[in-house]
Amino acid sequence: MSISFIIHSLEIPLVRPFRTSFGSQSVRDVVLVEAVSDSGVSGWGECVTMAWPGYSAEYTRGAINVMRDFLIPTLAPLLGAGRGSSVKGSISDGSTPAPDSVRAALAIMQGNPMAKSAIETALLDLWLKERNLSLGEFLGASRDRVDCGVSVGIPDSITDLIAEVGQYVEQGYRRIKLKVEPGWDLEALRAVRAEWPEIPLQVDANQAYRRSDADHLVKFDEFDLLLIEQPLPEDDLLGHKLISSVVATPICLDESILSVDSAESAIEFGATTIINIKPGRVGGFLNARDIHDLCVEKNIPVWCGGMLETGVGRAANIALAALPGFILPGDTSASNRYYKEDVTEPFVLDHGQLRVPTGPGIGVEPIAANLAEMSTASELVEV
């Protein structure tokens, strides 16, 4: 079987600027990977990098380069195996290679989990379509709808914050997450809690604090938060353990969780009691499922994070969030939270939930006209 890849670069304006402790975005720099079989069927994956290395060391141009020059070429023996091949993990009937074999082949290259995830997901989408299976069925989804939370960026004022949160509460979101940083935390929390005393509320620091801020973080306890997400740098597990010993609010790790091993280390070390699983950050949906399974075994609650995905990435995240261990609402918001128009049919909030796609693969496809309108470049990569 021969498979070619098309790397699509898109620019999609956000409905409002989204600011965190590491930067601000007003336009989403999107990369979609399309895996095209020789029968003309396409599988899709989304690369969740940002344009600059703020959230992680990966960034969009670098991800495109590593996909084109290294990751896709390393799959050549697997994708070109064809019928009757003896290549380990290949499928002898000439269909798309099995997901585990794709993961193993990509693992030869160090790092670059977001780029790997995009390629792996595109091939997984294709493989599932050949079998008429949905991603939810493949991963082990236990429900057909997931509860949705929403992430609120750092606005210009408390007035703007209350207005934005009010919109999301009215729309029915089941959890509010506030981005925080030193200088924008206690006042914002106090204002939101005064307006909505009972709403499920959590905060995300994106590594903005340090061990020396422990006394300040203790003050978050008065706001009855679900969790404090990633208060310290990603490599500071000891710091998170120390913070956990003085802060009553549960500590959740995000950027620190890169693999099953790092998740298990953080749990056993006492650095976290809740984990945010982002498929792009951990290198794909197979790894995300494995981390979920570990956390179920260890009785650690998990939830699905978001990276301002289009409908392509959102569809896959919703399938993951339907697994039984995802007991907290994730950042799987409706399309209109970020985009006036999505590249796929929009995901629409229904009583604070989104439906898990049931079609083959990830269950969605880009709308051709939207893809063309939003596209800034496309590059064909043949194996």
N, C-alpha and C positions, 0 to 999 in steps of 0.2 A: 504494500500500500504506500502511496506517496501522499504526503501532506505538506502543504505550503502554509506560510504564515503571512498575515498582513498586520502590520503595526499601525494603528490609527491614532493620530494625535488630534485632540479636540480642545476647544476652549468654550466653556459654558459659564456665562455670568451667574453669580449667586444672587438670590433675591435680596440679601443684605450682606454687608461685609462680615466676615467671621474672624474674630480676633481671639487669640489664645496667648499664653505667656511666652510663646516662642515666635509669634508673628501674626500677620493679618492677611486674609485673602478676600478679594472681591470677585475674582474670576477663577474657576476651577480648571486647572491644567490636567486634562484627562488623557490617559492612554488606554485604549482597548486593544486586546490581542485577539485576532481572528485566526483560527486554525481551520483550513479548508481541505477537505478530503478530495481524492481524485473523482469522487462521485458528485462533487459540488455541494456537499453538506458542510455547514460552518458550525464551529464551536467557539464560544466567546468567553473571555476572561478580562478582568479589569485590573490594571496596575495602579495601586493606590498611593504611589509616590507623590510628593509635592514638588513644586518647581525648584525649591532650594532645600539644602540639607538642614532643615530646622527641626522637624519632628524626629527624623532619623538620618543616618548617614547616606541613605539612598535618596536620590533626587531624579527628576523625570528624564532629563537628557542622558544621565548616566545609566538609568535603567534601560532606556531604549538601546544604548550602545552595547550594554552587556547582554541583552537579549539577542540582538542581531549578531554580534561578533563571537559570543561564547556559549550562551545557554542553548539557543536553537541549534547551532552546529553540533553541540555535544550529544544531541538527540538523534543525529543522523543514522547511526547504526541501528537504533531501535525503530525509527520511523521507516527506514528503508528495508526492514527485514523481509517483509513480504510473506508469501505463503511457505509454510514448511520450515521456517527459519529456526535455527537453534539458539538465537540470541536469547539470553536469560530474560525471562519475564515477557517476552513477546507473545503475540497471539498467532497461532499457526494458520488461522483462516484468512489472514491478511487484513484484519480490521484494525482499528486504532489500538495502540498498545495499552495494556492494563495500567490503571492508575498507579499501583505500587511500583511498577517498573519505570514509569516516568519520574516518580519521586526519587527513586534510587539513582537514576541517570543524572538528574539535576543536582543531586547532593554531592556529586564529584566536585562541583564548583563551590568555593567558599562564599558565605554571606549572601547578599542580594535576595533576601526572602520575598520582597514585594515583586520583583521581576520574576522570580521562580513561580510564585503563586499565580501570576497572570497567565503564564504559559501552561502550568499544570491544570488550571481551571478550564482554559480553552480546550485542552485535550480531553479533560474529564467530561466536559459538556458534550463533546463529539462522541466519546465512548458511551455515555449514557443514552444519547439519542439513538445510537445503533441498537441499543437493547430496550428502547422504549421505557426507560426508567427515569424517574425524577431524581434530582439531587437529594431531596428530602428522604426519599425511600432508601437511597444508597447510604446516606449518612446514619439513618436510624431515627428520623423524626418521629416524635410521639404525639404530635398535635397538628391541627391544620391551621391554627392562628397563633400569632405571638403578640404578647403585650409590648407596647412601644413606649420608649422614653424619648426625650429630646435633649439635645445639648445646646446650651445657651452661651454664646461667645461673650467676650468682655465688651460692653457697650460704652458709649460716651458718658453716660450719667445714670444715676439711680432711677430717675424718671423713665429713661429709655428702657432700663432693665425691667421695671415693673410693667411697662406697656408690653414688652415682648413676651415676658413670662405669662402675662394675662391672656395673650392670644393663644398660647400653647395650652394653657389650662382650659380655655373655652373650647378648643378643638378636641379635647379629650385625652391628651397624652397622660400616661399613667405614672410617669416619673419625670422630674425636672433635674437636669444636671447643670450646674453653674461652673463655668471656667473661672478659676481664681489665680491670683498671683499676689506677692507682697504689695500692699497698698490697695488691693481690690479683693477683699474677702469678707471681713467681719461686718462692715457696713452693708455690703450687698446681701449677705445672709440675713442680717437683722431685718432689712427691709422686706425681703421675700417672706420670711417667717411671720412677720407682722401681718402681711396681707393674706398668706395662706398657711395657717398654723399646722394643718394636718397633711398637706400634700407630701408624698414621698420625694425626698430631696437629697441630692448628693453633690459633691464638688470634685473637680478635676484640676490638679495643679500643673500637670505636664512637666514635672521635675523642677518646679520654680522655687522650692524651699530648700533649706539645708538643715543639718542636724542641730545647729544652733537656734533654729526656729521652734524647737520643741515646746517651749513655754507658750509661744504664740499659737501653735497648732492645738494645744490643749483647750484653748478658748472656743474651738469649733464644736466642742462637745455640747455646749448649751443649745445647739440648734437641732438636735435630734436627727442627725444625718444618717442615711443608709450606709455611707462610706466616704472616705477620703481617698481619691484615686491618685496614685503616683506622686506623692508629695516631694520626694527626693530624687536625685539623679538615678538613672537606671542601673548603674553598676554598684550602688550603695545598699546592698542587702543588710549589712550590719546596721546602717543608719535607720532603715525601715523597721528593723527589729527593735532598736532602741526607741523609736517614735511609738511603736505599738505598745511598749511597756508603760508609757505615760499618758497616751491618748486613749480614751475609752471608745471613741468612734472606730469602727473597723477600718483597717488599712487594706486597700485594693491595689494590686500591681497591674500595670499595663505595659509600659515600655520595657520593663525588666524581664517580661516573659517572652522568650524567643524560641522555646522548644519544650518538649516534655521534660528533659533533664533540668532546665532552668526553672520550670514550674515546680518540679518536685523539690529542688534545692530550696527555693523560696518558702515552700510550705513547711518542709522539715526544719528549716532554720528558724522558723517563726517570724518571717518577714512579712507575711500576708495571711489573711483569712478569707479573702475573696479574690477572684482573678477575672480580669477582662480579657477575653479571647478575641483577637483580630486576625482573621485568616492571612491577610497580607503581611502582617508583622511576623507571623510564625512560619511563613513559607508555603501556605496552602491549606486546603480544606481537610486533607488527610491528617496533617499535623494538628490542625485545630481539633479534629475529632479525637485524636489520641490524647491531647491535653484535657479535653472534656472528660474522657473516660478515666484518666488519672484522678481528676478532681472529684468525680463521682465516687471513686474508690476511697478517696481521702476525706469525703464529706465536706468538700470545699465548694461553696456556691460559685457559679460562673455566669457571666452575661456577655453578650456580643457587642463589641465596640464598633464604631464606624469611622470612616475616613472621607466623609462627604461623597460617597459613591453615587454614581448614576444608577439607573435601573438594572444595569448588568451586574454590578457588584452587589447592589441591594438585594436582588432576587436570591443570590447565592447566600448572602448573610442571613436572610430570613429563614432559609432552609436549615442552616446551621443552628439558628436560635430556637428551632423547634425540637431540638434534642432534649431529653429529660432533665439533664443537669443544669440547663439554662433557666434558673428559677427567678432571676431578677430581670426587669425590663431592660432592654439594651438600647443602643443608639440607632436602631433600625427605624428611623423616622420615615414619614411619607415623603414622596418626591418633592412636594411643594414646600417642604421645610427649607430646601436649599435651591431648588430650580423652578423657574417659571415654566419651563418646558424641559422634560427629560428626553434622553436619547431613545428610551423605550416608552411603551405605554406607561403612564404614571402609576405609582403605588399610592393608593388613596386610603387614608385612615378611616377605620370603621369602629366606632366606640372604643377608641384607644388601642386598636389592634390592626395588624396587617395579615392578610391571608398568605399562607405558604404556597408558592407556585406548585402546581401539580403536573405541568406539561413535562415532556421529556427533557432531560438535562437540567439546566438552570431554570427553564420554563419561560424564558423571555428571549426576544431578539431585538436588536436595534431597529428602529423605524428608518427605512432607507433614506427618506427625505430629511429626517432630523440629523442622521449621521452625516449626510452630505453638507448640510447647512452649518453644522458645528465643527466640521473637520478643518484642520489647518494643514495637515500633511498625512500621507500614508506611504508606507514602505513595504514592498513585497520582499519576503525572505524565503527563499526556496532551500529545502534541505537536500 
